Amino acid sequence: MINSKIIANGIIRALVIIVASALGIYFLYQIQSVLIYLVVSLILTLIGNPFLDFFKKRLKFSHNLATITTIAIFVAIIFGIIILFVPLITSQSQNLSLLNTREIEQNAIELINQINAFLESHHINAKKILNFNSITSKINFGVIPNFLNSILGTISSFGMGLASVLFITFFFLKDRVLFIVGAKKLIPDSHEEQILNSLEKINHLLSRYFIGLLLQLFIVFLLYLIVLLIFGIPNAIIIAFLCAVLNIIPYIGPLIASVLAAILSMISHLGSDFQTEILPTTIYVLIGFWIVQLIDNNLSQPIIFSKSVSSHPLEIFLVILIAGFLFGILGMVIAVPLYTILKVIGKEFFPDNKIIQLLTKDI
């Protein structure tokens, strides 16, 4: 029979669970930077595992030497990118912070006026479509140096995060056997074999996936760079790199990259004639980027991703599409790794399910 004491204990228990959950969420929120470091380190570990195995098996390195060499490769790549980008960003920000904002404003207004004249010459009433005077009056060009200075501030604080990630990654690679042994002690004996098999397959497939992703981004970067160099766009390496990174976001990222490339192409030619130079160059760059995206979407991306995670290209497309509808851009980014994890777990724990058998036949 339910009495007041049982009800009181139930209420107290519910309150304790709610408070504990709230404190747990608050604690995770407070250490979100650490969680991000752990996630990035885990991704780098998955990428580094094949290199570690290569150095140990093919080059006969010791485990510690192979770990140090793998971390050295990461450090060389990261510092190579920093050395490539920071001086240019610094010089540009210094120029804009000093005297160039007024010149940028004048060139931008001139560009808008040229667009207006171009539309009018083709019998398009631009004033009804866009109020150019209102646009130019609302643009605050003084925010440009402030924005760039904030970027420099972020870069200055980047060092601590980078050091933390590399430190964590080093021990993830060096002591991965110890982590596996420790995990075995926490795993229930009844499911130990299934869980360990799942972890091994997940590690293998995700390592291949992230390496495939890097290969895909590198191919896109080279193709973007070729397009930009052909049409003489300044800072082609930086623009190509930024646009290639946006390809991490499936399907939407390339569209954003095209818009970014068009804007930067127009900005790089500020002060030139719109109809004879700015517009044709921007159109050519856009066409080049669309050709690159066509190659990537139909050749490199399906082949690399389907091979790395043993999934059909249509299957990957549908998973990304569903994740995008449910969880937005973040869902699209994590869709393939998460789907791969679920497939491996499904195959280990529900091997007799016909749907899982169909989806995991190549794993």
C-alpha positions as CSV (number, residue, x, y, z in Angstrom):
1,M,0.0,0.0,0.0
2,I,1.3,3.4,-1.0
3,N,1.6,5.7,2.0
4,S,3.0,9.2,2.6
5,K,6.5,7.9,3.4
6,I,6.8,6.1,0.0
7,I,5.5,9.2,-1.9
8,A,8.0,11.4,0.0
9,N,10.9,9.1,-0.8
10,G,9.9,9.0,-4.4
11,I,9.7,12.8,-4.6
12,I,13.1,13.1,-2.9
13,R,14.6,10.5,-5.2
14,A,13.3,12.4,-8.3
15,L,14.6,15.7,-7.0
16,V,18.0,14.2,-6.3
17,I,18.1,12.8,-9.9
18,I,17.1,16.1,-11.3
19,V,19.6,18.1,-9.3
20,A,22.4,15.6,-10.1
21,S,21.5,15.7,-13.8
22,A,21.5,19.5,-13.8
23,L,24.9,19.6,-12.0
24,G,26.3,17.1,-14.4
25,I,25.1,19.1,-17.4
26,Y,26.5,22.3,-15.8
27,F,29.8,20.5,-15.2
28,L,30.0,19.4,-18.8
29,Y,29.2,22.9,-19.9
30,Q,32.0,24.3,-17.8
31,I,34.6,21.9,-19.2
32,Q,33.4,22.1,-22.8
33,S,36.8,23.1,-24.0
34,V,38.3,20.0,-22.5
35,L,35.7,17.9,-24.1
36,I,36.5,19.5,-27.5
37,Y,40.2,18.8,-26.9
38,L,39.3,15.1,-26.2
39,V,37.2,14.8,-29.4
40,V,39.8,16.5,-31.6
41,S,42.5,14.3,-30.0
42,L,40.4,11.2,-30.6
43,I,40.0,12.1,-34.3
44,L,43.8,12.7,-34.6
45,T,44.4,9.4,-32.9
46,L,42.1,7.6,-35.5
47,I,44.0,9.4,-38.3
48,G,47.4,8.6,-36.7
49,N,46.8,4.9,-36.0
50,P,47.5,3.8,-39.7
51,F,50.7,5.8,-39.7
52,L,51.7,4.3,-36.3
53,D,51.1,0.8,-37.6
54,F,53.0,1.6,-40.8
55,F,56.1,2.8,-38.9
56,K,56.0,-0.2,-36.6
57,K,55.3,-2.9,-39.2
58,R,57.0,-1.6,-42.4
59,L,59.9,0.5,-41.0
60,K,60.4,-1.6,-37.8
61,F,60.2,1.5,-35.5
62,S,59.7,0.9,-31.8
63,H,56.3,1.8,-30.4
64,N,57.6,5.0,-28.8
65,L,59.6,6.1,-31.8
66,A,56.6,5.5,-34.1
67,T,54.4,7.5,-31.8
68,I,56.8,10.4,-31.7
69,T,57.2,10.3,-35.5
70,T,53.4,10.4,-36.0
71,I,53.0,13.4,-33.7
72,A,55.9,15.1,-35.5
73,I,54.0,14.7,-38.8
74,F,51.0,16.3,-37.2
75,V,53.1,19.2,-35.8
76,A,54.8,19.7,-39.1
77,I,51.5,19.9,-41.0
78,I,49.9,22.2,-38.4
79,F,52.9,24.6,-38.2
80,G,53.2,24.5,-42.0
81,I,49.7,25.8,-42.3
82,I,50.3,28.4,-39.6
83,I,53.5,29.6,-41.2
84,L,51.7,29.8,-44.5
85,F,48.7,31.8,-43.3
86,V,49.6,33.9,-40.3
87,P,52.0,36.3,-41.9
88,L,49.6,37.1,-44.7
89,I,46.7,37.5,-42.3
90,T,48.9,39.7,-40.0
91,S,50.0,42.0,-42.9
92,Q,46.5,42.3,-44.2
93,S,45.1,43.1,-40.8
94,Q,47.8,45.7,-40.2
95,N,47.0,47.4,-43.5
96,L,43.3,47.5,-42.8
97,S,43.8,48.6,-39.2
98,L,45.8,51.6,-40.4
99,L,44.4,53.5,-43.3
100,N,42.7,51.3,-45.9
101,T,39.2,51.1,-44.6
102,R,38.3,54.4,-46.3
103,E,39.7,53.1,-49.5
104,I,37.8,49.9,-49.2
105,E,34.6,51.8,-48.5
106,Q,35.1,53.9,-51.6
107,N,35.9,50.9,-53.8
108,A,32.9,49.0,-52.5
109,I,30.6,51.9,-53.1
110,E,32.0,52.2,-56.6
111,L,31.5,48.5,-57.2
112,I,27.8,48.8,-56.1
113,N,27.4,51.7,-58.4
114,Q,28.9,49.8,-61.3
115,I,26.5,46.8,-60.6
116,N,23.7,49.3,-60.6
117,A,24.8,50.8,-64.0
118,F,25.3,47.3,-65.4
119,L,21.8,46.2,-64.5
120,E,20.3,49.5,-65.8
121,S,22.1,49.0,-69.1
122,H,20.3,45.7,-69.5
123,H,16.9,47.3,-68.7
124,I,16.7,46.0,-65.2
125,N,15.5,48.5,-62.6
126,A,17.9,47.8,-59.8
127,K,16.4,50.5,-57.6
128,K,13.2,48.5,-57.3
129,I,15.1,45.3,-56.4
130,L,17.7,46.7,-54.1
131,N,18.1,50.1,-52.5
132,F,21.8,50.7,-53.0
133,N,21.9,53.9,-51.1
134,S,20.4,52.2,-48.1
135,I,22.9,49.4,-48.4
136,T,25.9,51.7,-48.6
137,S,24.7,53.7,-45.6
138,K,24.2,50.7,-43.4
139,I,27.5,49.0,-44.1
140,N,30.0,49.7,-41.3
141,F,33.4,49.3,-42.9
142,G,35.1,50.1,-39.6
143,V,34.1,46.7,-38.3
144,I,36.6,45.1,-40.7
145,P,39.8,45.9,-38.7
146,N,38.0,45.0,-35.5
147,F,37.0,41.6,-36.9
148,L,40.5,40.9,-38.1
149,N,42.0,41.9,-34.8
150,S,39.6,39.5,-33.0
151,I,40.8,36.8,-35.4
152,L,44.4,37.6,-34.3
153,G,43.3,37.4,-30.7
154,T,41.8,34.0,-31.3
155,I,45.0,32.8,-33.0
156,S,47.1,33.9,-30.1
157,S,44.9,31.8,-27.7
158,F,45.0,28.9,-30.2
159,G,48.5,27.8,-29.0
160,M,47.3,26.5,-25.6
161,G,44.5,24.4,-27.2
162,L,47.0,23.1,-29.9
163,A,49.5,22.0,-27.2
164,S,46.8,20.3,-25.2
165,V,45.4,18.4,-28.2
166,L,48.9,17.2,-29.2
167,F,49.7,16.2,-25.6
168,I,46.5,14.2,-25.3
169,T,46.9,12.7,-28.8
170,F,50.5,11.6,-27.9
171,F,49.3,9.5,-24.9
172,F,46.2,8.2,-26.8
173,L,48.6,6.8,-29.4
174,K,51.4,5.7,-27.0
175,D,49.2,4.0,-24.4
176,R,46.3,2.7,-26.6
177,V,47.0,-0.9,-25.4
178,L,46.7,0.3,-21.7
179,F,43.4,1.9,-22.6
180,I,42.1,-1.3,-24.1
181,V,43.2,-3.3,-21.1
182,G,41.5,-0.8,-18.8
183,A,38.4,-0.9,-20.9
184,K,38.3,-4.7,-20.6
185,K,38.1,-4.5,-16.8
186,L,35.0,-2.2,-17.1
187,I,33.2,-4.3,-19.7
188,P,30.7,-7.0,-18.5
189,D,32.1,-10.5,-19.2
190,S,28.9,-11.5,-21.0
191,H,29.5,-8.9,-23.8
192,E,33.2,-8.5,-23.7
193,E,33.9,-10.2,-27.0
194,Q,31.2,-8.3,-28.9
195,I,32.2,-4.9,-27.5
196,L,35.9,-5.4,-28.2
197,N,35.2,-6.6,-31.7
198,S,33.0,-3.5,-32.2
199,L,35.7,-1.2,-30.9
200,E,38.3,-2.7,-33.2
201,K,36.1,-2.4,-36.3
202,I,35.0,1.1,-35.4
203,N,38.6,2.1,-34.9
204,H,39.6,0.6,-38.3
205,L,36.7,2.1,-40.3
206,L,36.8,5.5,-38.7
207,S,40.6,5.7,-39.3
208,R,40.0,4.9,-42.9
209,Y,37.1,7.5,-43.0
210,F,39.1,10.4,-41.6
211,I,42.1,9.6,-43.8
212,G,39.7,9.4,-46.8
213,L,38.2,12.8,-45.8
214,L,41.7,14.4,-45.7
215,L,42.4,12.9,-49.1
216,Q,39.2,14.3,-50.5
217,L,39.8,17.8,-49.0
218,F,43.3,17.7,-50.4
219,I,42.0,16.9,-53.9
220,V,39.4,19.6,-53.7
221,F,42.0,22.1,-52.5
222,L,44.3,21.4,-55.4
223,L,41.5,21.7,-57.9
224,Y,40.3,25.0,-56.4
225,L,43.8,26.3,-56.3
226,I,44.3,25.5,-60.0
227,V,41.0,27.4,-60.9
228,L,42.0,30.4,-58.9
229,L,45.6,30.5,-60.3
230,I,44.2,30.3,-63.9
231,F,42.2,33.4,-63.4
232,G,44.8,35.3,-61.4
233,I,42.9,35.6,-58.1
234,P,45.2,37.1,-55.4
235,N,45.8,35.0,-52.2
236,A,44.7,31.9,-54.2
237,I,46.2,29.4,-51.7
238,I,44.3,30.9,-48.7
239,I,41.0,31.1,-50.6
240,A,41.4,27.5,-51.9
241,F,42.2,26.3,-48.4
242,L,39.2,28.0,-46.8
243,C,36.8,26.7,-49.5
244,A,38.2,23.2,-49.3
245,V,37.7,23.2,-45.5
246,L,34.0,24.1,-46.1
247,N,33.7,20.8,-48.0
248,I,33.6,19.1,-44.6
249,I,29.9,20.1,-44.6
250,P,28.4,17.8,-47.2
251,Y,26.5,19.4,-50.1
252,I,25.9,22.7,-48.3
253,G,29.6,23.4,-47.8
254,P,30.5,23.5,-51.5
255,L,27.7,26.0,-52.1
256,I,29.0,28.3,-49.3
257,A,32.5,27.9,-50.8
258,S,31.2,29.1,-54.2
259,V,29.6,32.2,-52.6
260,L,32.8,32.9,-50.6
261,A,35.0,32.5,-53.7
262,A,32.7,34.8,-55.7
263,I,32.8,37.5,-53.0
264,L,36.6,37.2,-52.5
265,S,37.1,37.3,-56.3
266,M,35.1,40.5,-56.5
267,I,36.8,42.1,-53.5
268,S,40.2,41.3,-55.0
269,H,39.3,43.3,-58.1
270,L,37.8,46.3,-56.3
271,G,38.5,49.5,-58.3
272,S,38.4,47.7,-61.7
273,D,35.7,48.0,-64.3
274,F,32.7,45.8,-63.3
275,Q,31.4,44.8,-66.7
276,T,34.8,44.0,-68.4
277,E,36.8,42.6,-65.5
278,I,35.0,42.0,-62.2
279,L,31.9,40.2,-63.6
280,P,33.6,37.9,-66.2
281,T,36.3,36.9,-63.7
282,T,33.8,36.1,-61.0
283,I,31.6,34.1,-63.4
284,Y,34.7,32.1,-64.6
285,V,35.7,31.4,-61.1
286,L,32.2,30.2,-60.2
287,I,32.1,27.9,-63.3
288,G,35.5,26.5,-62.3
289,F,34.3,25.9,-58.8
290,W,31.1,24.2,-60.0
291,I,33.2,21.9,-62.3
292,V,35.4,21.0,-59.3
293,Q,32.2,20.3,-57.2
294,L,30.8,18.1,-60.0
295,I,34.1,16.1,-60.1
296,D,34.1,15.8,-56.3
297,N,30.4,14.9,-55.9
298,N,30.4,12.3,-58.6
299,L,33.9,10.9,-58.5
300,S,36.3,11.5,-55.6
301,Q,33.8,11.8,-52.7
302,P,31.6,8.7,-53.5
303,I,34.6,6.5,-54.2
304,I,36.7,7.6,-51.2
305,F,33.8,7.5,-48.7
306,S,32.2,4.3,-49.9
307,K,35.6,2.5,-49.8
308,S,36.6,3.9,-46.4
309,V,33.4,3.0,-44.5
310,S,32.2,0.2,-46.7
311,S,28.9,1.8,-47.6
312,H,27.1,2.4,-50.9
313,P,27.3,6.1,-52.1
314,L,23.4,6.3,-52.2
315,E,23.3,5.0,-48.7
316,I,25.8,7.7,-47.6
317,F,23.7,10.4,-49.4
318,L,20.5,9.3,-47.7
319,V,22.1,9.2,-44.3
320,I,23.6,12.7,-44.7
321,L,20.3,14.0,-46.0
322,I,18.2,12.6,-43.1
323,A,20.8,13.8,-40.5
324,G,20.6,17.3,-42.1
325,F,16.8,17.4,-41.8
326,L,16.9,16.2,-38.2
327,F,20.0,17.9,-36.7
328,G,21.0,20.6,-39.2
329,I,24.6,21.2,-40.4
330,L,26.2,19.5,-37.3
331,G,24.2,16.4,-38.1
332,M,25.5,16.4,-41.7
333,V,29.1,16.6,-40.5
334,I,28.8,13.7,-38.0
335,A,26.3,11.6,-40.0
336,V,28.8,9.2,-41.6
337,P,31.0,8.5,-38.6
338,L,28.0,8.0,-36.3
339,Y,26.2,5.8,-38.9
340,T,29.3,3.7,-39.2
341,I,29.5,3.2,-35.5
342,L,25.8,2.2,-35.4
343,K,26.3,-0.3,-38.2
344,V,29.2,-2.0,-36.5
345,I,27.3,-2.2,-33.2
346,G,24.3,-3.5,-34.9
347,K,26.3,-6.2,-36.7
348,E,27.9,-7.4,-33.5
349,F,24.8,-7.4,-31.3
350,F,22.0,-8.2,-33.8
351,P,23.7,-10.3,-36.4
352,D,20.5,-12.2,-37.3
353,N,18.4,-9.1,-38.2
354,K,17.8,-9.2,-42.0
355,I,18.0,-5.4,-42.3
356,I,21.3,-5.2,-40.4
357,Q,22.6,-8.1,-42.5
358,L,21.8,-6.2,-45.7
359,L,23.4,-2.9,-44.5
360,T,26.5,-4.5,-43.0
361,K,27.3,-7.2,-45.6
362,D,30.5,-5.4,-46.6
363,I,31.8,-4.8,-43.1
